[in-house]
Amino acid sequence: MSALAVDLRRNRLMVSYLIVASLLIALVVAGGLLSDRFLTWRNIGNLFQQLVVLGMVSLGQTFVVLMGGIDLAIGSLVSALTVFLANFLQWRPDLVWLALPLALVAAAGVGMVNGLLTVVLRVHPLIVTLGMSSIIFGGTLMYRKEPGGSVPRAFADVAYATVFGIPVSAIVLVAIFALAGLWLQRTRSGRTIYFVGGDREAARLNGLPVDRIVVLAYALSGLCAGVAAIFLTARTGVGDPRIGAALTLQSITPVVVGGTILAGGRGGVLGTFLGVLLVTMLNNLLNFVNVSSYVQWVIQGFIIIVAVGIHTAKRR
């Protein structure tokens, strides 16, 4: 790829970042004018906590989209893991140290299966992950149809722990995003994800382990879903087989808004993080002005369509 092409892509990303940052500033101003509670420290702390689940699933989706794929199993996987954790910990609350690694290994394993099926069967990832989502969702409902289970008090308290008024979970989220950004930009394996997403056949002809990178991206997506499920279970205290239903669409919105194109090969975690901030703050503000959750779904769908349309026009 020529230096000019690289510079053009960086400039387009910077424009996307500036647009999202400008929208964030506008939301802060609008929130301060529309509600006297929006800019209170209590609401800001609550906003930081709301970032965690959406941030983790969006980060996982970013890895997959950068590689040129998509993961529609994220929501069902999060739901299934919350059910597993809550019921396991209700049975043996003393085995938190075992339940959490098991959940993460299972989540990464599901992601690896998605990647392997995509590679081996040569089926579009949309079909593979949609089918996997249906399998996980159906299996979870066969086990439990209603929310249930419980978690130890100490485990639940972790979700609400703060340092100088800042939720620890939000600090961990920022650290994970920073590490992910460094990995993508500064390591060979991270940069290979961009190469595979930009032109898979060219990457294969250049000797890059394309199939391995595909599996890795989906495994990371599953792992991020596992982290999100752990936090969600700690925060709600129960396992809900439907709690992740909205997360699949929600995980795509910040990725697209942040400048990562669905065709793969361009974007990054910084844009996704800004997109998470934007979506979370927008939903928070809409709640303050009593806009129903149904309307918020309409708005998110509209945002995705507009964002994709803008990026497509820029590429042309």
PyMOL commands that set and color helices and strands:
alter all, ss='L'
color gray80, all
select helices_A, chain A and resi 3-34+41-66+74-91+93-121+125-143+153-158+168-186+188-198+200-205+210-236+247-257+269-288+293-315
alter helices_A, ss='H'
color red, helices_A
select strands_A, chain A and resi 162-163+166-167
alter strands_A, ss='S'
color yellow, strands_A
deselect
rebuild
show_as cartoon
